[in-house]
Amino acid sequence: MIKIFTDVADMIFDKKSFKFGAFTLKLHEEFPDALLSPFFINMRSKDNPTKKGPLVNADYDLIAQALLFSMNNLSFQAIAGIPRAADPIIEAIERAMPEPRKFRIIKLFKEETKDWRRIIPLPGYDLIPSFTVTDLFDRYKNTGRISQEKYQECIDYVKNN
């Protein structure tokens, strides 16, 4: 993993944004018998009006730098925060981007299928992740932050759900 991404991964862990345990997710509203998630990522800000999180503007600025690194060779017309909890990340990108910015913020939607996790862009737009949750699991296992057992539990959950 590239240093800017390890910096973000470490910050997410150190700020306790990435939690391990047994978590009920939105999925459980529709599927109450679904397995509990062994992890939860809270990317909300400390001043989020509905649900408080652990992050502050400096954390979002670091995330923005990593995303800008990913977008370095891309031609793009829009950036979207998925879900709304990611809006502070978009605001940090806007702060970091030189003027004039030639992009707009768009809204994406969740596909109305049993595959509740799949986020699809509006027609004509691509979805490009910078790194995945399994990249985070790898980082945390390789740096001794989580055990092999916790790593495997999380990997199995992602593969099977």
Summary of the structure (lengths in Angstrom):
residues: 161
radius of gyration: 16.4
end to end distance: 25.3
largest distance: 49.4
contacts: 391
relative contact order: 0.16
helix: 41%
strand: 13%
